[in-house]
Amino acid sequence: MIKGTGWKKFGVCLLVVFFCGMGQAWAQDVLKLGVIAPLSGTGAGWGLALRAGAELASDDTNAKGGLEVAGKKYKISVIPYDDKYQGQAAADAANRLIFMDKVKFVIGPMGSAAGLAAQEITEANKVLFVGNSFTTKFLGAKKLYSFRTTMTMAEFSLPMLKYLKEKYPNAKRMAILGPNDETGYEVTGFNLKAHQAVGHEIVFRDYFERGTVDFMPTLNKIFALKPDVLNLDGSNPGDCGLIVKQARQMGYKGLIIKVGGPGTPEMLKVAGKDFMEGFIYYSPINPDDPKVQEINKKYNAKFPPPMNGFTPQFYDGTLWLFEAIKKAGTLTDTEKVKATLEGLSFNGVYTGAMSWTGKADYGIDHQVKFPFYVMVVKDGKEVVLGKVTP
């Protein structure tokens, strides 16, 4: 038996080297996925839905052993940052993800101001940016690394309003009320053109500040014009719930619709099922689909309920990105992953057949398209009115 402190020191050194090496190997086995979303403030319902979609897709991928890239399995590590629905906070988050966390792939943000601010940094550093921002400025021929895996009014406003025109031919006078920011201007612009294209008369159009508590002065102006329909545009769920509640309390009997982002479960919590009765809205998913009910259970087990339609969309969008990374065979060459994603159609678990479009409108085919649903609230439940293919 060999004795002496020299051999002990040598053995300790070997163990240190071994475990340091293992630590490096473990670090190399991780794929970092950044998330930028409003996790507080008025857009938090949407932001949490985005984060949940990315995290649940990552959880399910990790449960299968991770993402296989070039013959090696990688664990997905999600790094979320709160942009508070603000441009500067989103830019700060993008800088942290890229320069501190060394992230090459980012999911989000939700808002237009946040999306454009973060995009300046992601594009300059060739970081893939899979977001939602509704502004037309988010996509462009020179914005090579930005993709949108949710549809905007440019894709679904006209098809939805055509459907409603056929369903409610006597509803002709429209009032449009949207948020006073980049998202609101873009959304209202598309909705205005779509209403006019189907022959609706616009009797009112205006904007409000997000977080407004008392909408009654504005609603008084609207109702004096006797609109058949109040379109709440792309307003966030919290604000929409208050508008619906106050409109019905004031005695408005016309249709209230939302040709904009999802979030009806949150609205029901704010307005209550009686005031929400008959509310009509766009939805990327069918809540009665057993698969959607399955992800709803996963969501409720991990996040504060209720889930809205952005979670299944970003779940599928995140898996689409993972598939592109897998097929490209690299975690670092974002140029190769980008090219792979551009040529890749995807059968989403919840949104169905997903493919790229957008060149005619944006100069680049980085805009997703898929079928969607027109929904109505009946007795506090979300019920399908019809399915529309853009």
DALIN-V413838 format. One record per residue. OMEGA is omega in degrees with one decimal (* if undefined). Layout:
omega->OMEGA
omega->OMEGA
This chain:
omega->-178.1
omega->179.4
omega->175.1
omega->-177.9
omega->-178.6
omega->-179.7
omega->178.2
omega->179.0
omega->179.5
omega->179.4
omega->178.0
omega->178.9
omega->178.9
omega->179.0
omega->178.8
omega->179.1
omega->-178.6
omega->-176.2
omega->173.6
omega->178.0
omega->178.4
omega->178.6
omega->177.5
omega->-180.0
omega->178.8
omega->179.4
omega->-179.7
omega->-177.6
omega->-177.1
omega->170.9
omega->-179.5
omega->178.6
omega->179.1
omega->174.0
omega->174.3
omega->-175.7
omega->174.4
omega->-178.7
omega->174.1
omega->179.4
omega->-170.7
omega->-179.2
omega->-173.2
omega->179.3
omega->178.0
omega->-177.7
omega->178.1
omega->177.9
omega->177.0
omega->-179.5
omega->-178.7
omega->179.0
omega->179.8
omega->-177.5
omega->-179.7
omega->175.4
omega->178.2
omega->178.3
omega->-178.2
omega->176.8
omega->179.1
omega->179.8
omega->177.5
omega->179.0
omega->179.7
omega->-179.9
omega->-179.6
omega->179.1
omega->179.7
omega->175.8
omega->-177.7
omega->-179.2
omega->-179.9
omega->174.1
omega->178.1
omega->176.5
omega->-177.7
omega->179.5
omega->-176.9
omega->173.2
omega->-179.3
omega->177.2
omega->175.7
omega->-178.9
omega->-175.7
omega->-177.7
omega->-176.4
omega->178.4
omega->177.4
omega->177.2
omega->177.7
omega->-180.0
omega->178.8
omega->178.0
omega->179.8
omega->-178.3
omega->-174.4
omega->-171.1
omega->178.4
omega->-176.8
omega->177.4
omega->-178.9
omega->178.2
omega->-175.2
omega->-175.7
omega->172.9
omega->179.2
omega->-7.7
omega->179.0
omega->-172.7
omega->-178.4
omega->-179.8
omega->179.0
omega->-178.9
omega->-178.1
omega->-179.3
omega->179.6
omega->-175.9
omega->178.5
omega->-177.8
omega->-178.8
omega->-179.3
omega->-178.1
omega->-177.3
omega->176.5
omega->176.7
omega->179.2
omega->-171.8
omega->-177.7
omega->-169.3
omega->-176.5
omega->-172.8
omega->-172.9
omega->-178.1
omega->176.9
omega->-178.2
omega->-177.9
omega->178.8
omega->178.9
omega->-176.8
omega->-179.8
omega->179.0
omega->-167.6
omega->-171.1
omega->-179.4
omega->178.4
omega->177.0
omega->-177.9
omega->168.1
omega->178.0
omega->178.3
omega->177.8
omega->178.5
omega->-178.0
omega->-172.0
omega->-176.6
omega->-178.4
omega->177.8
omega->-179.5
omega->-178.4
omega->172.5
omega->178.9
omega->-178.8
omega->177.0
omega->178.0
omega->-176.6
omega->-177.2
omega->-174.7
omega->-178.8
omega->177.4
omega->-170.7
omega->-175.2
omega->-171.5
omega->169.5
omega->-178.4
omega->179.8
omega->-176.0
omega->-179.1
omega->-176.7
omega->176.8
omega->-176.4
omega->179.1
omega->-178.7
omega->-179.1
omega->-178.9
omega->-177.2
omega->-179.9
omega->179.0
omega->179.2
omega->179.9
omega->178.8
omega->179.5
omega->-179.0
omega->176.8
omega->-178.6
omega->-178.4
omega->-179.5
omega->175.0
omega->176.9
omega->174.6
omega->179.0
omega->-178.7
omega->-178.8
omega->172.6
omega->-179.7
omega->-177.1
omega->177.1
omega->177.6
omega->177.2
omega->-178.6
omega->176.6
omega->-179.0
omega->-177.2
omega->179.3
omega->-172.0
omega->177.2
omega->178.7
omega->-179.6
omega->176.0
omega->177.8
omega->-177.9
omega->-172.8
omega->175.4
omega->-179.6
omega->175.8
omega->177.1
omega->173.1
omega->-174.1
omega->170.6
omega->-179.9
omega->-177.2
omega->165.4
omega->-178.4
omega->-177.2
omega->-178.9
omega->-172.4
omega->-178.2
omega->178.5
omega->-179.8
omega->179.6
omega->178.6
omega->-179.6
omega->180.0
omega->-178.2
omega->-177.1
omega->177.7
omega->-180.0
omega->177.0
omega->179.2
omega->174.9
omega->179.8
omega->-176.6
omega->-177.1
omega->177.8
omega->169.5
omega->-177.7
omega->176.1
omega->176.0
omega->-175.1
omega->-176.2
omega->-178.6
omega->178.5
omega->-176.9
omega->177.2
omega->176.9
omega->179.1
omega->178.8
omega->179.1
omega->-177.8
omega->-172.6
omega->-174.4
omega->-171.8
omega->-178.6
omega->180.0
omega->-179.1
omega->-178.8
omega->178.0
omega->179.0
omega->-174.9
omega->-173.9
omega->174.6
omega->174.7
omega->176.5
omega->-175.4
omega->171.6
omega->-176.5
omega->-179.4
omega->178.2
omega->-179.7
omega->178.6
omega->178.2
omega->177.0
omega->178.7
omega->179.5
omega->176.3
omega->176.7
omega->178.2
omega->179.2
omega->-176.6
omega->179.0
omega->-173.7
omega->-174.0
omega->175.9
omega->177.7
omega->3.0
omega->174.6
omega->171.0
omega->-170.3
omega->178.5
omega->-178.3
omega->177.0
omega->179.0
omega->-178.1
omega->170.2
omega->-179.7
omega->178.9
omega->178.4
omega->177.4
omega->176.9
omega->176.9
omega->178.7
omega->-179.9
omega->177.9
omega->177.8
omega->180.0
omega->-178.1
omega->177.9
omega->177.4
omega->-179.1
omega->174.1
omega->-171.5
omega->-177.8
omega->-176.7
omega->175.5
omega->179.7
omega->178.0
omega->178.6
omega->-179.5
omega->178.7
omega->-179.9
omega->-179.9
omega->-177.0
omega->-172.1
omega->167.4
omega->-172.9
omega->175.9
omega->-176.6
omega->179.7
omega->-173.6
omega->-175.9
omega->176.7
omega->-175.4
omega->-178.7
omega->178.2
omega->-176.2
omega->174.1
omega->171.7
omega->-175.0
omega->-179.2
omega->-177.2
omega->-171.9
omega->-177.7
omega->-178.9
omega->179.9
omega->178.5
omega->-179.8
omega->-179.7
omega->167.5
omega->177.0
omega->178.2
omega->178.3
omega->-175.4
omega->167.0
omega->-172.1
omega->173.8
omega->177.0
omega->176.4
omega->179.8
omega->177.6
omega->-178.9
omega->176.0
omega->-175.2
omega->-179.9
omega->170.6
omega->-178.7
omega->177.6
omega->-175.1
omega->175.0
omega->-179.0
omega->*
